[in-house]
Amino acid sequence: MNRRELILGGVAAGTLRAQGRKGMPALKITKVEAFIVRTPNDGKASREIVKMSPVGAMTGGVGLWNRLDHMSPTRITGYQQGVLVKITTDQGLVGWGECHAPSTPRVHQAIVQDLLAPVLLGQDARNVEVLWEKMYATERTRGYSNGFYTEAIAGADIALWDLLGKSLGVPVYQLLGGKYRDTAATYTGIGGDIVANAQKAVAEGFQVVKMGLSKGPGTNDIARVRTVAAAIVGKGQVMVDSLGAYKLGEAQHVGAQLDEIPNLAWWEDALAPEDTAGYPTLSAQMKTPVVAGEMLSNRFQLRDLLTHKSVDIINPDVCRAGGITECKRLAALADLFGVLWSPHVSMGTVVYMAASIHLAVSTPNFVIMEGGGAHLGPLGNRLLVEPLEYKPGSARVPERPGLGLEFNEAELKKIIATS
């Protein structure tokens, strides 16, 4: 292998040698597919496993806390599901992406196959950002700018980045400008016996754990946070996540108490995502970093959040917020305002994880990402020929082309749902 081949990678060098001065040929998109994945894959339809609070349900708290429950999301207890997007080119190259789709994956599947596929078929897959803008613009004047729509776009976009990396023989992070670090710091969530589990996580190697704070029915549980924080003080930090449970006045009262905890890392989603007027007031009061962003889907929403100095850290989700293309922009926009960013990694497969790691290592204002032990679960490394390299507290970016993933076809087939 000569120096040019070493720099470009074997695949890219071979292609360029063959083409000479003509350069690399177009990667014509010939097929766009979307597969619902589910575990356990027991034949049930999505509508059979989705659970939600009944209409009119109250929070069940004490006094003014007993009010209409407006923040409890749908749940699929005991199941995990999502949508994988597969894009194929006329050279036989395949790229994989993923849509965040925990509740109604057939919606995402339909958007990909019925709306995005006609946009992409016949196009040059190398034009990743061009195709992102076209996909987004297709329904822009109809008011679609988030939710199912940008989640579907995310799946296609991630697949295109995977394709581009594979075609050039380089990892995605290299396409994004290179890596600032080899590994991404990760945190893990804790539940059950939260004190014991926090201590166990820190002993294993995590420096940060995350727990819920008044998310759903219940009352102010600051005492729980204090107990966990005290159990790991000097060894680790605690994050709290409220899933939008508080009104501004309540959040200000609780925030003053959180500020007294020396090893509190951040307070996530204290207010409802629509309360854009409340966040600047809360953030100005708090010493503890205020975090929001997983519920946002594009740079226009984030622009307003940052302009009003609403948060100290953003945590957008690559499989929700339009994929790698848009999340790279979100990270850059946050950096402009001196704000850190942390990839939110929700329920999903190793594609979700890998895309987040590539973004994390290639952005200067990255601080930590959601990690935990998802790679050990049924949608994790068991799906791959070569596993993602995780250890408690960190994840190493793959050096293989594209996202660095090769599916074990037999294992993948087990989780593809038919309904």
N, C-alpha and C positions, 0 to 999 in steps of 0.2 A: 504494500500500500504506500503510495507516494504522499508528500506533504499535503497536497490539495485534497486527496481522498481522506486523509486523517482529519482535516479541518471540517470538511463538509459532511463526513459520515459516508459509509459504504453505499447506502441506497442512493443518496443524492449524487455522489460522485459518479456512480455508474450511470445514472440517468443523464447527467450533464455530459459525460464522455460520449454517450450514444447520440445525443442531440447536437453536440458541437456548438456552433454559434447560434443555433436556433433556441438554445436554452431549454428549460424544463417544459414539457408539454402540459396542456391544461388537464386538470383532474375533473373530467366531466361526470357530474352526478347522475347516476342511472337508477338508483333506488333509494327510497326513504321509508323506513319502517319504524313502528313504535310497538313495543311489547310491554304488556302489563306483567310485573313480577310480584309475587306474593309468597310469603311464608307464614304459617304452613300453607302449602298449596293443596287445599283439601276440596277444591271444586266449588266452593261457595262464591257467590257473586259479591261485588263490593257493597251493594246495598244491604246485604245480609249481615255484614260484620261491622258496619258503621254505627256507633253509639253517640248519643248527644243528650244534653239536658232537656227535660220536657219543657214545652212552652209555658211560660209563667213561673219557672223555677226561681226560687230565691237563694241567696248566698248562704243563708243559715247562720249568719254571724250574730253578734250581740249588739243590741241597740241599732244605731244607724248603719251598722255593717249588714244588717238583714235587709237587703234590697234586691231588686231584680238582678239576676245573674246574667250579665251581658258580655262576659269575657271567657267563658268556658268553651274551648274549641271542641269539635268532633273528635272522637277517640275510636281507635280500632284495637282495643285491648286484646293482647294475645296474638296479634297479627302485625306484620310489616309488609308494606307494599309501596310500589312506585312505578315509574315508566322508564324503560330504557329505549333510547333512540339509536338506530343503526343506519348509517349512511354509507352507500357503496358507490364506487366510481368505476369508470370503464376500464381502468387498469386492474381492477379487482381489489383495490385497497378498500379497507373498511374502517370507519371511525365510529366510536361509541360515545354517547352522551346520556344524560339522565335528567328527568324532570322531577321536581319535588311533587309527589302526588299521593299523599297518605290516605286520603278519604275517597276521592272519586276519580281514579286513574283513567276511566273510560273517556272522561272529558279531555284530558291531556292527549290521550291516544287519538281522539277524533281531530283535535286541533292540528296535531302534527301531520296526520295522514290526509286530512281533507283541506287544510288551509296552507300549511307550511310546505308540504311536499310539492304542490304545484309551483310554488315560488322557487324551490331549489332544483327541481329536476331539469337537467340539461345545462345547469350553470357550472362554472368553474369553481370547485371547492376551495381553491386557494384564496378566493376573494372573501375571506371570512368576515371582516368588518363591513364590507359592502353588502353582503348577504344579510347580516344582522340588521342593518338599516332598512333593507327592503322588507324583511319579515316584520319589523316593528311598524313600518309605515303602512303596511297593507291594511291594518284596521285602526290606524291612528285617528282618523277623522270620525270614527264611530265611537270613540271614547275608550278603547281598550288600551290600557297602559300598565296593568299589573295583574296580579292573581294568576288564574289559570293560563292567561295569554303569555305573560313573560316567563312563566314556568315552562310552558311548551317551547318557547323560543330558546330557553336555557338548554334544553335537551339537544336541540339541533345545533346550537352554537358550540357546545362542548364537543360534540361529535366532529364538527368541522375543524376545530383546533387539533383534535386527536389525529384526524386525517392529514392535516398539514404537517404535523410533526413526523408522522410515519413516512410521508412522501419525501421528506428531506433527511430522514434518518437522525433527527434530533429530538430531545425531550421538549415538551410544551414550554417549560420555564425558559428555555433558550430562545424560543420565539417571542417571549414576552420581555426580552431584554437581558436575560441572564439571572443568576441567583445571588442573593445577598448572603445566603446561609445554606448549609446542606440539610439542616433539619428544621422543622417547625415545632415550637413549643406547643404542648396540648394540655387541656384541662379535662377533668372528668366530673360527671354529675354523681351525686350521692343521694340515697334514699334509705328507707328502712331504719336501721339503727344508725342514725346519721353520725353520731360521735365515733362509734367504732369504725364505721366505713370511711370516715374522713381520716382517721388515724391510719387505717390500713392503706388507703390510697397514697398518703404521704410516705409511708414506709416503703411502698413499692417504687416510688420515684416521682409521683406527681407533686408539683409545688403549689398547685391551685386546684380547689374543688368548688363545685357549684351546687347550691341547694335552692329549693323554692322558698319564697317568703310571701305568705298570704295570697297564694294564687288559687282561687276557687273558694269553696265554703270554708269559713273559719274566721278567726280573729287575729289581731296583731300578735305575731309570734316572734318578736324580737329576742325573747329569752332563748329560743332554740338556736338562733344565729350566734348569740353571745357564747353559748355553751360549746358549739362546734368550733368557733374561732379560738376560744381559750384552750381547747384540746390540742390545737396544732400551732399555737402562737410560737414564733421563732423558727418554725419548720415549714409552714405553708400559709397560704392565704385562702380566704373564703369569698366566693362570689354569691350574690343573691339575685334571683330572677322572680319577678312578680307577675309576668304575663299581663300587664296592664290593669292590675287589680285596683289601683288607687285613684282617687280624685286628688286634685292638686293640694288642697288643704291637708288631707290625710297624709299625703306623701311628704309634705314639708315637716309634719310632726314626726313621722317615722324616720325621715332622713336625718333629723337632728340626733336621734338616738343611734342610728347606724354610724354616724360620723365619730361616735365615741369608741368604736371598735377598731383597734389599731391595725389589725391585719385583714381588714375588709378590702377586697380587690376592686369590686365594682357593684353597682346596683343596676340591674338590667330590666328594661321595660316596666318602669314604675307606673307609667301612665298609659292610657289607651293610645293606640297609634294615631287616632284622629286628633288627639289633644296637642296639636302643634303649638298652640298658644301657651300651654302650661309648662312645657319642657324648659324654655329659657328661664323662667322664674325658679323652677326647681334646681336647675343646673347652677344658677348663680348662687344659690344658698349652700349647695352641697360641697363638702370637702372631698367626700368619696366620689370617684369618677362615675358619671352617669352614662349609661350605655343604651342605645336603641339602634334599630336598623334592620333587624331580621324581618320585620313586617313591611319594609319598604322594597320597592321593585325596580326603581330606575333613578337615574342621576338627577332628574328634575325634582323628585321628592326629596332627595338628599340635599340638593342645593338649598332648599328652603330651610331644612333642619340646620345646616351648617351656617347659613347666613345669619340666623338668629342666635347663634352660639348655644344651641340646645343640648349638645352632648359633648362628652370628652372622648368617647370611643364609639365607633360604629361597628355593627356586626351583621352586615348583609350576608345573604346565603346564595352561593353560586348557582344552585339549582332552582332558586326562586327568582332571583334578580337578573334574569336575562343571560346567565351563563358567564363564561370567562371574559368575553368582550366587555360587557357592561360592568362586571365586578372590578375589572382592572381600572375602568374609568372612575368607579366609586372610590376605590382606594386612592387614586391620584387626586381626586377632588378633596377628599378628607385631608390628604397630606398638605394641600394648598392652605387649609385652614389650621394646620398644626394639630390635627386630630388623628389618633391612632385607629387601627382597624383590626378586627378579629373575625375571621371567617366563621359564620354560624354553620354547623353541619348537623342537619336534622336526620330523621329516619331515611335511610337510603342504602345504596350498595357501595361497593368499592370504587365505582366510577365517581360518585359524589365525593368520596374521600380523596381520591387522587387529584381531581380537579382543584379541590380546595388547597391541597398541599402545594401544587405547582404555583397557584396564586400567592400563597403565603410566602414562599421562599423568594419570589421575584418582585416583592413590593417592599420599599424601604420603611414604611410606617406600620408594618405588621407587628403585632405584639404576642398573640397567642391564638390558638384555634381550638374549637370543640373537638375532642378526640375520644377519650374514654376507651372502651373495649369493643366498639362496634365491629372492628376488623376481625374479631373472634367469633362473631355471630353468623347466622345462616346466610346473610347477604354480604359477608366479608371475604376474607382471604380464601376460604374454601372454594370460591368461584374461580380462582385464578391458577394458572400454571406456575407463575412465580409470585409470591406474596408481596404485598406492601410491607415495608419494614417499619413496624411500630414497636416502641417500648414505652412503658409508663412515663408520661411527661414529654414525649417527643415522637415525631414521625419523620422519616427520611424521604426526601423526594426521589422518585424513580429516575434512573439515568437512561432507561430504555426509550426508544422513539415514541413520540406522541405522549399520551398519558402514562405510558409504560405498563399497560395492562394486556394480558392475553388470557382470554377466558378458557376455562376447562369446559368444553362444550357439553359434556355429560352432566356436570353440576349445574350449568346455566339452564339446561333444559328442565331440570327439576323445579325451578322456581317460576317458569313462564306460565302465567295463568291463561285460561281459555275463556274466562267470563269475568 
